[in-house]
Amino acid sequence: MTAWLAGGAAALLVVALVAAGCRAFAAPPWRGPRTDHFDGRHFHNESGAALHADFGSFLRWRFTRELGPWHGEPHAAPGPPPPRAVTGGALRVTFVGHATVLLQMDGVNVLTDPVWSARVSPVPFAGPRRVRPPGLRFEDLPPIHAVLLSHNHYDHMDVATLRRLARDHHPRFFTALGNAAFLAAKGIGPVEELDWWGAAAAPVAGLTVTAVPAQHFSNRSVGDRDVTLWCGFVLRGAAGAVYFAGDTGFGPHFAEIRARLGAPRLALLPIGAYRPRWFMGPIHVSPEEAVMAHHALGAGTSVAVHFGTFVLADDGETEPVEDLDRYLATAPAPVRPRFWVLGFGEGRDVP
C-alpha cells in the first residue's frame, strides 16, 4: 500500500509540475495543410475514434490500479559490444531495452527511440525510473547513422540521450510531423520530418525510411495534446524491410502497411504497458494483439519490445513475456509464429 501511495503521489506530482510549467515542457504545434488525419490544429488516428481517456479516467486508474510485481535487476551486466557493421544481406537486431533497439543492415546502424536515461519524465526527481540498466553500454555502440523517433512521449523521445547521440555520432534523425522544431530547440539535428506514408533516403544510398500510421497520441505537457504526429517506420534496403511499430494500439494500419509496403523481414512489436485494458487498450497492444499484428503484417520474424524496463501500466515486470509465451504456445508447431523475446543486450541475426 505504501508503495502504491508513493507511486500515485509521484505521478500526481509530475502532473502538477507539468501543469504549472506547461510552456516550458510543451511541444511547439505543427502548422500545415489539413489532411485526413490533421484538422489544422490537431492530429487524429485513422479510425477517427477518440482514444484519449479524460483526466477523471486517469485518476480512476491511478487510485484503483492493481500493479503487478516488479523486482528489476539494477546491477545487470550489459551485453557484449555489437559488430561495427553487417553487410552482404545480413540483418542483425539487438535489444537494448524498452523501445530501444539497434538495427544493423546494409552497412547502416540504426537506433529506434533511444533512451539511456535513468528516468523518463519532465523532471529528474520523479516519474518512471529504469528498473534495469540498458542492455548495451552507450560507449559500446557502433557508429550510429540514423535514429528513428516514433513520437514525443518521454519514454520514446529522451532529450539527454538524443543530445549525446548528436554530439558523439552525428546521425540523421527521422521523426513524424511537428517534432523537428522541438528537437532543434534542444540542439538536436539534423532532423527529417515525415508524414504518414512519406519516405526519405537514409544516410547511406539505397536505404529508405518510410513513416507509417500508428494508433496512439502525442504530448509532452498538459497543453500540447496531439499537436505533433506519431508514427511507426519501415526501413527498407537490400537486406529487406524492417517495421518498427513505435507505440500503438491494434488497428487496421497493420494490414494496410503490408498492403502498401509488403511483408517485412523483421517487425519490432510492443507487448507491454497494456493493463488495464479499459484504459490502455486503445493505445497499447496486448501480447495477444502483438501476435495478431505479426500475422496481419506477414512478418518473417517479430521481436518483442516495450516491456520490462519502466513501470508504465499495471502489468508486472514479466507478465507481458509470460502472456506472449502462453499465447504462442496455443498455435500448432508447424505454423507457430517466429516471435522472439531477446534478453537485454542480446543480439541475433535474423533469418
Secondary structure, DSSP 4 states (H G I P E B T S, - for coil): -HHHHHHHHHHHHHHHHHHHTHHHHPPPPP----BTTB-SS-B--TT-------HHHHHHHHHH--PPP----TTPPPPPPPPS---TT-EEEEEEETTEEEEEETTEEEEES---SSB-SSSTTSS-B-SS--SS-GGG-----EEEE---STTT--HHHHHHHHHHT-PEEEEETTHHHHHHHTT---EEEE-TT-EEE-SSTT-EEEEE--S----SSSS-TTSS---EEEEEETTEEEEE--S--S-THHHHHHHHH---SEEEEE--S--SHHHHTTTS--HHHHHHHHHHHT-SEEEEES-SSS--SSS-SSHHHHHHHHHHTTS-GGG---EE-PPTT-EEE--
